[in-house]
């Protein structure tokens, strides 16, 4: 199940995004740029969907082939839109 992380919990996906080449992703995680993070697990995430407000777009990071994560994305999309 995908969970929206509170800003004070953004650091929990830093181990995933440290290798990410998209500087905007790291800026959201470090709270330098506005955005929202949806993770596959609230305390031990392995994948995340990041809304980058400045780019008006999403970025998938981590284990994006996780079956549970992919199935949860559909439900998240339906709830958001």
MMTF fields as JSON, N, C-alpha, C and O atoms, coordinates in Angstrom:
{
  "mmtfVersion": "1.0.0",
  "mmtfProducer": "UNKNOWN",
  "numBonds": 323,
  "numAtoms": 324,
  "numGroups": 81,
  "numChains": 1,
  "numModels": 1,
  "chainsPerModel": [1],
  "groupsPerChain": [81],
  "chainIdList": ["A"],
  "bondAtomList": [4, 2, 8, 6, 12, 10, 16, 14, 20, 18, 24, 22, 28, 26, 32, 30, 36, 34, 40, 38, 44, 42, 48, 46, 52, 50, 56, 54, 60, 58, 64, 62, 68, 66, 72, 70, 76, 74, 80, 78, 84, 82, 88, 86, 92, 90, 96, 94, 100, 98, 104, 102, 108, 106, 112, 110, 116, 114, 120, 118, 124, 122, 128, 126, 132, 130, 136, 134, 140, 138, 144, 142, 148, 146, 152, 150, 156, 154, 160, 158, 164, 162, 168, 166, 172, 170, 176, 174, 180, 178, 184, 182, 188, 186, 192, 190, 196, 194, 200, 198, 204, 202, 208, 206, 212, 210, 216, 214, 220, 218, 224, 222, 228, 226, 232, 230, 236, 234, 240, 238, 244, 242, 248, 246, 252, 250, 256, 254, 260, 258, 264, 262, 268, 266, 272, 270, 276, 274, 280, 278, 284, 282, 288, 286, 292, 290, 296, 294, 300, 298, 304, 302, 308, 306, 312, 310, 316, 314, 320, 318],
  "bondOrderList": [1, 1, 1, 1, 1, 1, 1, 1, 1, 1, 1, 1, 1, 1, 1, 1, 1, 1, 1, 1, 1, 1, 1, 1, 1, 1, 1, 1, 1, 1, 1, 1, 1, 1, 1, 1, 1, 1, 1, 1, 1, 1, 1, 1, 1, 1, 1, 1, 1, 1, 1, 1, 1, 1, 1, 1, 1, 1, 1, 1, 1, 1, 1, 1, 1, 1, 1, 1, 1, 1, 1, 1, 1, 1, 1, 1, 1, 1, 1, 1],
  "groupList": [{"groupName": "UNK", "atomNameList": ["N", "CA", "C", "O"], "elementList": ["N", "C", "C", "O"], "formalChargeList": [0, 0, 0, 0], "bondAtomList": [1, 0, 2, 1, 3, 2], "bondOrderList": [1, 1, 2], "singleLetterCode": "X", "chemCompType": "L-PEPTIDE LINKING"}],
  "groupTypeList": [0, 0, 0, 0, 0, 0, 0, 0, 0, 0, 0, 0, 0, 0, 0, 0, 0, 0, 0, 0, 0, 0, 0, 0, 0, 0, 0, 0, 0, 0, 0, 0, 0, 0, 0, 0, 0, 0, 0, 0, 0, 0, 0, 0, 0, 0, 0, 0, 0, 0, 0, 0, 0, 0, 0, 0, 0, 0, 0, 0, 0, 0, 0, 0, 0, 0, 0, 0, 0, 0, 0, 0, 0, 0, 0, 0, 0, 0, 0, 0, 0],
  "groupIdList": [1, 2, 3, 4, 5, 6, 7, 8, 9, 10, 11, 12, 13, 14, 15, 16, 17, 18, 19, 20, 21, 22, 23, 24, 25, 26, 27, 28, 29, 30, 31, 32, 33, 34, 35, 36, 37, 38, 39, 40, 41, 42, 43, 44, 45, 46, 47, 48, 49, 50, 51, 52, 53, 54, 55, 56, 57, 58, 59, 60, 61, 62, 63, 64, 65, 66, 67, 68, 69, 70, 71, 72, 73, 74, 75, 76, 77, 78, 79, 80, 81],
  "secStructList": [7, 7, 3, 3, 7, 7, 4, 4, 4, 4, 4, 4, 4, 2, 2, 2, 2, 6, 6, 7, 7, 7, 2, 2, 2, 2, 2, 2, 2, 6, 6, 1, 1, 7, 3, 3, 3, 3, 3, 1, 1, 1, 1, 1, 7, 1, 3, 3, 3, 3, 3, 3, 6, 6, 6, 6, 3, 3, 3, 3, 3, 3, 7, 6, 6, 7, 2, 2, 2, 2, 2, 2, 2, 2, 2, 2, 2, 2, 2, 2, 7],
  "xCoordList": [0.841, 0.0, 0.884, 1.874, 0.527, 1.293, 0.783, -0.422, 1.732, 1.424, 2.074, 3.228, 1.337, 1.936, 2.779, 2.3, 4.027, 4.911, 4.731, 4.538, 4.795, 4.836, 6.215, 7.19, 6.293, 7.576, 8.693, 9.836, 8.373, 9.415, 9.897, 10.888, 9.21, 9.61, 10.251, 10.582, 10.43, 11.024, 12.402, 12.792, 13.13, 14.474, 14.461, 15.486, 13.325, 13.24, 13.465, 13.724, 13.37, 13.656, 15.005, 15.347, 15.761, 17.054, 17.975, 18.738, 17.911, 18.756, 18.41, 19.246, 17.196, 16.774, 17.214, 17.687, 17.065, 17.286, 18.728, 19.072, 19.575, 20.978, 21.641, 22.535, 21.216, 21.796, 21.071, 21.516, 19.967, 19.153, 19.876, 20.396, 19.902, 20.589, 19.733, 20.247, 18.44, 17.547, 17.696, 17.264, 18.303, 18.565, 17.272, 17.246, 16.204, 14.917, 14.354, 13.744, 14.556, 14.107, 14.808, 14.166, 16.109, 16.869, 16.484, 16.479, 16.161, 15.759, 14.439, 14.268, 13.506, 12.234, 12.493, 11.983, 13.276, 13.568, 14.259, 13.999, 15.133, 15.857, 15.069, 15.576, 13.835, 12.921, 13.43, 13.098, 14.235, 14.679, 13.694, 13.624, 12.938, 11.904, 10.596, 10.605, 9.466, 8.175, 7.835, 8.175, 7.162, 6.723, 6.057, 5.944, 5.62, 4.938, 5.581, 5.985, 5.673, 6.271, 5.286, 4.735, 5.074, 4.251, 5.186, 5.832, 5.26, 6.18, 5.414, 4.259, 6.081, 5.446, 5.347, 4.587, 6.102, 6.052, 6.398, 7.348, 5.649, 5.875, 7.192, 7.696, 7.755, 8.988, 10.194, 11.334, 9.951, 11.045, 10.758, 10.578, 10.714, 10.355, 11.444, 12.639, 10.986, 11.906, 11.621, 12.43, 10.465, 10.084, 9.222, 8.545, 9.267, 8.474, 8.077, 8.75, 6.978, 6.498, 6.611, 6.038, 7.353, 7.609, 6.971, 7.245, 6.115, 5.531, 6.487, 6.746, 7.007, 7.916, 7.107, 6.809, 6.759, 5.85, 6.406, 5.663, 7.689, 8.284, 8.236, 8.093, 8.351, 8.303, 6.892, 6.626, 5.987, 4.613, 4.585, 3.863, 5.388, 5.441, 5.877, 6.324, 5.735, 6.091, 7.393, 7.757, 8.087, 9.286, 9.182, 8.906, 9.4, 9.449, 10.894, 11.798, 11.114, 12.465, 12.431, 11.401, 13.574, 13.671, 13.27, 13.452, 12.723, 12.314, 10.969, 9.928, 11.003, 9.766, 9.175, 8.127, 9.823, 9.28, 8.528, 7.995, 8.485, 7.777, 6.299, 5.61, 5.828, 4.439, 3.462, 2.494, 3.713, 2.828, 2.81, 1.755, 3.969, 4.065, 3.282, 2.508, 3.48, 2.797, 1.285, 0.539, 0.835, -0.604, -1.186, -2.321, -0.422, -0.886, -0.942, -1.734, -0.113, -0.117, -1.474, -1.934, -2.106, -3.414, -4.425, -5.167, -4.454, -5.366, -5.048, -5.955, -3.772, -3.369, -3.834, -4.369, -3.633, -4.047, -5.55, -5.997, -6.318, -7.776, -8.181, -9.131, -7.473, -7.778, -7.371, -8.045, -6.269, -5.79, -6.603, -6.816, -7.052, -7.752, -9.129, -9.876],
  "yCoordList": [-1.18, 0.0, 1.241, 1.307, 2.207, 3.442, 4.438, 4.617, 5.079, 6.023, 7.367, 7.419, 8.454, 9.78, 10.05, 9.936, 10.405, 10.703, 12.147, 13.048, 12.353, 13.703, 14.284, 13.545, 15.601, 16.239, 15.82, 15.646, 15.659, 15.269, 13.839, 13.423, 13.076, 11.702, 11.547, 10.432, 12.648, 12.567, 11.906, 11.236, 12.087, 11.517, 9.994, 9.393, 9.374, 7.912, 7.313, 6.115, 8.134, 7.602, 8.084, 7.827, 8.773, 9.311, 8.2, 8.413, 7.013, 5.899, 5.484, 4.911, 5.766, 5.46, 6.569, 6.293, 7.807, 8.945, 9.426, 10.226, 8.972, 9.398, 9.071, 9.795, 7.996, 7.581, 8.197, 8.054, 8.875, 9.446, 10.629, 11.499, 10.651, 11.727, 12.982, 14.048, 12.863, 14.018, 14.879, 14.493, 16.034, 16.919, 17.414, 17.694, 17.525, 17.976, 16.968, 17.355, 15.69, 14.644, 14.82, 14.821, 14.965, 15.143, 16.439, 16.494, 17.481, 18.758, 18.622, 19.229, 17.834, 17.608, 16.816, 17.167, 15.759, 14.915, 15.72, 15.512, 16.633, 17.466, 18.709, 19.567, 18.8, 19.906, 21.263, 22.299, 21.252, 22.496, 22.975, 24.169, 22.057, 22.376, 21.731, 20.682, 22.355, 21.785, 20.529, 20.397, 19.626, 18.403, 17.481, 17.795, 16.338, 15.335, 13.988, 13.705, 13.163, 11.841, 10.774, 10.835, 9.793, 8.625, 7.42, 7.148, 6.699, 5.567, 4.26, 4.244, 3.164, 1.849, 1.353, 0.426, 1.957, 1.563, 2.788, 3.5, 3.052, 4.283, 4.347, 5.438, 3.193, 3.231, 2.61, 2.972, 1.672, 1.02, 0.998, -0.074, 2.154, 2.21, 1.646, 1.779, 1.013, 0.536, 1.197, 1.111, 1.859, 2.564, 3.761, 3.766, 4.775, 5.969, 6.677, 6.578, 7.382, 8.258, 9.668, 9.979, 10.518, 11.869, 12.883, 12.895, 13.739, 14.855, 16.031, 16.495, 16.507, 17.646, 18.854, 19.01, 19.698, 20.809, 21.742, 22.174, 22.057, 22.977, 22.454, 23.238, 21.155, 20.537, 20.11, 19.737, 20.171, 19.72, 18.298, 17.999, 17.428, 16.053, 15.099, 15.509, 13.813, 12.748, 12.085, 12.087, 11.519, 10.727, 9.463, 9.534, 8.311, 7.04, 6.758, 6.925, 6.332, 5.998, 4.702, 4.325, 4.035, 2.806, 1.586, 1.549, 0.589, -0.67, -0.492, -0.875, 0.087, 0.381, -0.855, -0.762, -2.001, -3.245, -4.047, -5.118, -3.541, -4.206, -4.357, -3.37, -5.592, -5.862, -5.129, -4.533, -5.171, -4.503, -2.989, -2.358, -2.422, -0.988, -0.618, 0.34, -1.368, -1.071, -1.21, -0.399, -2.222, -2.397, -1.268, -0.846, -0.788, 0.305, 1.632, 2.504, 1.798, 3.045, 3.311, 4.452, 2.255, 2.416, 2.989, 3.914, 2.447, 2.948, 4.377, 5.179, 4.699, 6.067, 7.026, 8.094, 6.654, 7.498, 7.757, 8.886, 6.717, 6.873, 7.808, 8.579, 7.749, 8.627, 10.071, 10.998, 10.264, 11.618, 12.305, 13.517, 11.523, 12.114, 11.523, 11.895],
  "zCoordList": [0.0, 0.0, 0.0, 0.729, -0.809, -0.902, 0.133, 0.312, 0.805, 1.87, 1.568, 1.144, 1.784, 1.651, 2.893, 4.022, 2.67, 3.791, 4.244, 3.427, 5.544, 6.087, 5.791, 5.658, 5.691, 5.376, 6.332, 5.91, 7.602, 8.556, 8.332, 8.934, 7.473, 7.171, 5.792, 5.39, 5.066, 3.73, 3.767, 2.811, 4.843, 4.954, 4.824, 4.502, 5.068, 5.052, 3.669, 3.55, 2.623, 1.286, 0.759, -0.395, 1.586, 1.142, 0.637, -0.306, 1.256, 0.797, -0.63, -1.329, -1.062, -2.433, -3.378, -4.48, -2.96, -3.86, -3.905, -4.776, -3.006, -3.032, -4.365, -4.803, -5.012, -6.291, -7.488, -8.627, -7.233, -8.304, -8.943, -8.246, -10.271, -10.983, -11.121, -11.458, -10.864, -10.973, -9.721, -8.635, -9.885, -8.745, -8.106, -6.908, -8.887, -8.354, -7.352, -6.356, -7.615, -6.688, -5.347, -4.297, -5.39, -4.147, -3.443, -2.213, -4.207, -3.61, -2.855, -1.798, -3.384, -2.675, -1.396, -0.332, -1.5, -0.332, 0.77, 1.955, 0.372, 1.342, 1.743, 2.466, 1.273, 1.586, 1.1, 1.677, 0.041, -0.576, -1.632, -1.922, -2.203, -3.182, -2.745, -2.1, -3.094, -2.699, -3.492, -4.668, -2.821, -3.467, -2.464, -1.279, -2.965, -2.158, -2.438, -3.566, -1.412, -1.582, -1.137, -0.038, -2.011, -1.73, -1.744, -2.755, -0.634, -0.515, -0.36, 0.065, -0.713, -0.616, 0.818, 1.101, 1.724, 3.134, 3.974, 3.65, 5.048, 5.817, 6.591, 6.854, 6.96, 7.755, 7.054, 7.347, 6.127, 5.408, 3.91, 3.334, 3.278, 1.86, 0.946, 1.208, -0.133, -1.168, -2.507, -3.43, -2.615, -3.839, -3.459, -2.43, -4.318, -4.031, -5.318, -6.344, -5.23, -6.29, -5.732, -4.688, -6.433, -5.938, -6.873, -8.073, -6.311, -7.053, -6.901, -5.791, -8.026, -8.027, -8.478, -9.662, -7.527, -7.809, -8.883, -9.764, -8.825, -9.797, -11.217, -12.155, -11.397, -12.721, -13.101, -14.243, -12.117, -12.335, -12.89, -13.841, -12.272, -12.73, -11.635, -10.564, -11.933, -11.001, -11.42, -12.596, -10.443, -10.683, -9.842, -8.645, -10.459, -9.735, -9.354, -10.172, -8.12, -7.669, -6.866, -6.308, -6.821, -6.043, -6.85, -8.067, -6.171, -6.796, -7.489, -6.956, -8.668, -9.397, -10.069, -10.708, -9.937, -10.481, -9.422, -9.715, -8.215, -7.127, -7.493, -7.753, -7.51, -7.892, -6.975, -7.447, -5.668, -4.721, -4.969, -4.91, -5.243, -5.505, -6.76, -6.754, -7.822, -9.081, -8.956, -9.504, -8.244, -8.05, -7.202, -7.421, -6.253, -5.396, -6.137, -5.78, -7.166, -7.934, -8.576, -8.629, -9.059, -9.691, -8.697, -9.027, -7.499, -6.476, -6.08, -5.86, -5.987, -5.652, -6.734, -6.434, -7.978, -9.097, -9.054, -9.256, -8.793, -8.726, -7.585, -7.727, -6.461, -5.328, -5.592, -5.144, -6.319, -6.596, -7.684, -7.641, -8.656, -9.798, -9.93, -10.835]
}
